[in-house]
Amino acid sequence: MSSVTHVLPYLIAAYVFLTGVYGLATSRNLIHAVGCLSVCQVSTYILLLAVGYRSGGTAPVFSDIKPGSRPVVDPVVQALTLTDIVVGATVTALLLALVLQIVKRHGTVDPDELRELRG
């Protein structure tokens, strides 16, 4: 494999993260900002899976083969990715619930109109 294919997942993760940061910086809507934070979170999934990937690797199940006879992917990184997905969904739900409470109390999703929240 060429060196470009080894770097490509990291470049994609960086691009997705920067896209989310750009959307967050230019957002004029709290719901849009929560969505942009979720996009930033997705970049961590890509990054974790890129770290644990092995070219030609198989599932780490050694019932019929001798350990070390062929490359396997790292199951810890896959478990961390699944945990990251669950935590990301929970954080997104919490932030959306907070936005809902802001809308009920202040009647707007525009962060510039929330004068009472400025410190």
C-alpha angles and dihedrals in degrees: 000000000000123000090248092065090051092053097040098086090051091050090049091050090050092048093050091047093049090047089055092047091050091050090048093050093049098039120123094179128068093216090053089049091054089050090051090051088053090053089053088051091053089060089063090057090055092046094050093048090048090053093051097043121112123189108244091004123151134202112292096248112130102182096116104021136059114258112256095023094110136011119270132191119252109262093195091064090049090052090049090052092053090048089049090053092052093046091047092052091049094049091048091051091049093049092048089051089052091049089051090053091049090052091049093049102036104021096229143084094201109107092208091061093056097092094154092062096057116109 
